[in-house]
Amino acid sequence: MPDTAAVWAAIVADYAAAWAAELLRDEAPAHPALPPRLAYLDLYGGPGRGTPASRSVVAAVASRAADDGLLRGNLQFLLNDPGPEDPDARRALARELRPVRRLAHPAQVIRRHPWLRIQTRLEAYRPLGVLVHWEPWGYQSLSGGDLACCMALSRAEVLLTLRYPLLNLGLANPKVAEHLSAFWGQERADSLRGAVRGASPHQRENRIVAACVERLRELGAQHVLPFRFTVRGRTREFLLHAGRTDEAYGRMKEVLARYATGHPQGVPEYRYDPVAAHYTNSLPVTRPLDALADDLARTYAGQTVRADDLYRRHHVGQPFLRRNYADALELLATRGRALQLGNRVRVLG
């Protein structure tokens, strides 16, 4: 059974490769002596680097970068150090970073004043893109302002890993109210504490995730995509991707879809459960592709369209992938509600 931490790490590594391929698609090869064109920033708060689960993300991205030609020649790792108080974690992190020695640009492990040094480094060579993975550890890390610093980086996309029990239990704990208020913003945190009173577990979780999404948008994200890691239906962690472009949003959808354990009618549910991954449901309860086809028939009745055009106009805020739109138009055609005209479809309604 795949470990949740391994899947979480694989998602970040897969996204790093897809991100690099798209950003460098039209760029000429660079000489290794030139500054790196891409930066991968892996941050954590507190003693989190002491856990194998936390280090697994660094290990996965390092391994992928060493084996990927684009990443190997263009990417630089920037990390903050576990600190002298935890020499075992420091040695373990160094072992995970061994593949990075094959990269053209050596890793930068920052020990003191990390944000000042990170910003100075990035301003010096102005990379085409910055991919940030931030994993706060504990309440004090949540309130430290690192999220705002991540989102303030120009040309950055942020992957934020949050432990749901930490947020859920902390809402009712006055001892950590200050930290959660700093993370969400005072007004939103106060509103959330009132909204979850008497709510069902499902409603409570959705409201907490929504507050995190709203916070990321407030800090500059154009699109935020949450992905849940669950065990027997109970959420343990969720990964949020925050980006500023439609392209980044669609790119992350495609990566997350490969790891989702539910795909009713080919539409991903954006969650991973190691138990559910062993079972398939041939008769899905929901039929999202039917709903998409009906929506397109109503919205585009009387128009001649292409699947790619529909995707670009419609997919933001929706779970659907590019291929789902082609499938929906084909479904309409088989039902006599659309006519195939080469690479276009006439929607009849």
Secondary structure, DSSP 8 states (H G I E B T S, - for coil): ---HHHHHHHHHHHHHHHHHHHHTTT-----TTS--SEEEEEEE-GGGGGSHHHHHHHHHHHHHHHH-HHHHHHEEEEEE---TT-HHHHHHHHHHTGGGGGSSS--EEE-SSHHHHHHHHHHHH--SEEEEEEE--SHHHHTTSHHHHHHHSTTEEEEEEEEHHHHHHHTT-GGGHHHHHHHH-HHHHHHHHHHTTT--HHHHHHHHHHHHHHHHHHTT-SEEEEEEEEETTEEEEEEEEEESSHHHHHHHHHHHHTT-S--GGG---SEE-TTGGG---SS-S--HHHHHHHHHHHHTTT-EE-HHHHHHHH-TTS---HHHHHHHHHHHHHTTSEEEETTEEEE--
